[in-house]
Amino acid sequence: MTKTNLTNTNLNNTNLNDTNITNTNLTNTNLINTNLTDTNLTNTNLTDTNLTSTNLTNTNLTDTILTNTNLNDTNLTNTNLTDTNLTDTNLTDTNLTDTNLTDTNLTDTNLTNTNLTNTNLTDTNLTNTNLTDTNLTNTNLTDTNLTNTNLTDTNLTNRNLTDTNLTDTNLTDTNLTDTNLTDTNLTDTNLTKTNLTDTNLTNTNLTNANLTNTNLNDTNLTNTNLTDTNLTDTNLTDTNLTDTNLTDTNLTNTNLTDTTSPTHNSLTQTSTTQTSPTQTSLTQT
């Protein structure tokens, strides 16, 4: 089926196991409940294709166009999606375990309740993506673009998010325990009720972020930018604030017990309404 034009074809419930469909045009094709296990779909055009409940286990989708494709409830276990365009794709309830998504474009994609366990998302574009209730266990998010992404109720425990762009991202109720957020951009991010215990936020930009009621216990905030950040009701116990910029930061009802103090020139116009700490609670550097 190499280089075949199958535009507008109905392949519902078809068995295409171990088939070579390289360079094929499958635009607007019906592939519902189709078996595509071990199929080679390299450089195939799947724009506007319906792949609902399709089995794509061990399938090669390298350089495939999946724009506006419906992948709802699809099995993509151990699938290669390197350099694939998944813009506006519906991946709700999809199994992407052990999938390679390096350099993939997932802009405006719906990944609600998707299983991304052991998935490689290095250099992936997840701008405006919905990752609500997504399983990101052991997922590699290095250099990933998560701008304006919805990560509500997502588990990001022990993740490597170094150099990740999380600008304007919704991380409400997200678990970021033991996560590496070094050099991460969290500008305008919503981190309300987020668990950041033992998280590394060195050199992170948290300008204008909302950290209301967030747990930052034993967190490393060295050289972090917290300008205009809302830290109301936040727990900063045993937190390292060395060289942290707290300009115009709201520290109302913040717990700063045993916190390492920032330098004096980093405290310009910081809110003085914090109630928990006393001057002796800050270990001067």
N, C-alpha and C positions, 0 to 999 in steps of 0.2 A: 504493500500500500504506500510505498514511498512516493513522495511528490504528487499524491492524489488530491483532487479537489472534491471534498465531501461536504461542501457548504449546504446547510439546511437539510442534512440527512438525518433520518430517524434510525438511531442505533440502540434504541431502548432494549435493555436486557440481553445485549449481545456479548458473546464471549470472544474477547480479543487478547486473551492471555498469550504473553510472549510474542506479540506481533510487532513488526517494524513499521512505524507510522512516521518516520522521519520526514521533515519538510512538507507535511501534509496540511491542507487547509480544512479545518474543522469548524469554521465560523458558524455560529448559530445552530450547531448540531445537538441533537438529543442523545445524551449518553447516560441517561438515568439507569441506575442498577447495572451498569456495564462492568464487565470484568476486564480490567486493564493491568492486571498483575504482571510484573516483569516486562512491561511493554516499553519500547523505545519511542518516545515522543519528542525527541530533540528537534528544536527549531520548528515546532508545530504551532499553528495559529488556532487557539481555542477561544477566541473572542466571542462573548455572548453565548458560550456553550453551557448546557445544563449537565453538570456532573454529580447531581444529587445522589447520595448513597452509592457512589461508584467506588470500586476497589482499585486503588492505585499503588498498592504495596510494591516496593522495589522498582518503581517506575522511574525512567529517566526523563525529566522535564526540563533539562538544561536549555536555556535560551528560548523557552516556550512563552508565547503570549497568552496570558490568562485574564486579560482585561474584562471586567464586568462578568466574569464567569461565576456560576453558582456551584460551590463545592460543599454545600451544606451536608453534614453527616457523612463526609467522604473519608475513606481510610488512605492516608498518605504516609504510612509507616515506612521509614527507611527510604524515602523518595528523595531524588536529587533535583532540587529546584534552584540551583545556582544560576544567577543572572536572569532569573525569570521575572516577567512583569505581571504582578498580581493586583494591579490598581483596581479599586472598586469591586474587589472579589468578595463573595460571601463564603467565609470559612467557619461559620457557626457550628459548634459541636464536632469539629473535624479533629481527627487523630493525626498529629504531625510528629509523633515520637521518632527520635533518631533521624529527623529530616535535616538535610543541608540546605539552608536558606541564605547562604553567603551572597552578599551583593544583590539581594532580591528587593524589588520595589513592591512594598505592601501598603502604599499610600491609600487612605480612605477604605481600608479593608476591615471587615467585621470578623474578629477572631474571638467573639464571646464564647466562653465555656470550651475553648479549644485546648487540646493537650499538646503542649510544646516541650514535653520532657526530653532532655538530652538533645535539643535542637540547636543547630549552629546558626545564629542570627548576626554574625559578624558583618559590620558594614551594611546592614540592612536598613532600608528606609521604611519606618513605621509611622510616618507623619499622619495625624488625624485617624489613627487606627483605634478600634475598640477592642481592648484586651480584658474586659471585665470578666472576673471569675476564671481567668485563664491559668493553666498549670504551666509554670515556667521553671520547674525543678531541673537543676543542673543545666540550664540554658545559658549559652554564651551570647552576651549582649554587648561585647566589646565594640566601641565605635559605632554603635547603633543610633539612628536618629529616631527619637521618640517624641518629637515635638507635637504638642497638643493631643497626645495619646491618652486614652482613658484606661487607667490601670486599677480601677476601684476593686477592692477586695482581692487583689492579686498577691500571690505568695512569691516574694523575691528574696527569700532567705538565702544567705551565703552566695549571692550572685556577684559576678565581676561586671560592673557597669562603668569601668574606667573610660574617660573621654566620651561618655554618652551624652547626647543632647536630649534633655528632658524638659525643655522650655514649654511653659504653659500646659504641663501635663497634670492630669488628675490622678493623684496617688492616695486618695482618701481611704483610710482603713487598710492600707497596704503594709505587709510585713517585710521590712528591709533589714532584719536582724543579721549582723555579721556580713553585711554587704559592702563591697568596695565601690565607693562613689568618688574616688579621687579624680580631680580635674573635670568633674561633671558639671554641666550647665543646668541648674534647676531654677532659672529665672521665671518668676510668675507662676511657679508650680504650687498646686494645692496638696499639702502634706498633712491635712487635718487628721488627727487620731492615728497617725502612722507610727509604727514601731521601728525606731532607728537605733535600738540598743546595740552597742559594740560596733556601730557602723563607722567606716572610714570616710570622712567628708573633707579630707585635706585638699586645699586649693579649689574647693567647690564654690560655684556662684549661686547663692540663694537670694539674690536681690528680689525684693517684693514678693517673696514666697510666703505662703500661709502655713505656719507650723503650730497652729492652735491645738492645744491638748495633745501634743506629740511627745513620745518618749525618746529622749536623747541621752539616756543614762549611759555613762562610760563611753561616749562618742568622741571621736577625734575631729575637732573643728579647726585645726591649725590652718592659719592663713585663709580662712573661709570668709567670703563676702556675705554679710547678713544685713546689708543696707536696706532700710524700709521693710524689714522682715517682721512678721507678726509671730511672736513667741509667747502669746498669752496662754497661761496655764500649762506651760511646757516644763518637762522634767529634764534639767540639765545637770543632775547630780554626777559628780566625778567626771565632768566633761572637760576636755582640753580646748581652751579658747585662745591659745597662744597666737598673737598676731592676727586675731580675728577682727573684722570690721563690723562694728555694731552701730554705725551711724543711723540715727532715726529709727532704731529697732524698738519694738514694743515688747517689754519684758514684764507686763502686768501679771502678777501672781505666779511668776516663774520661779522654779526651785533651782537655785544656784549653789547648793550645798557642796562644799569641797571641790568647787570648780576652779580650774587654773585660769587666772585672770588674763584678759587681753591687755596689750600695752595701752597707756593712758590716751595716746593720740588716736586710738581706734574707737573710743567711746564718745565721740562728738555727738551731742544732742540726743543721746540714748534716753529712752523713757526711764524716768526715775520712780515709776509706780510699782516696781517689783516688790512683793511682800515677803517672800520666803528668805532671801539671803540677807546677811548682815555684812558689814565691811570686812569682818574677820573671817567670813566664809570663803573669801577669795584668796587663794594662794598667790601672792604677788610674784610676777616674773621679772 
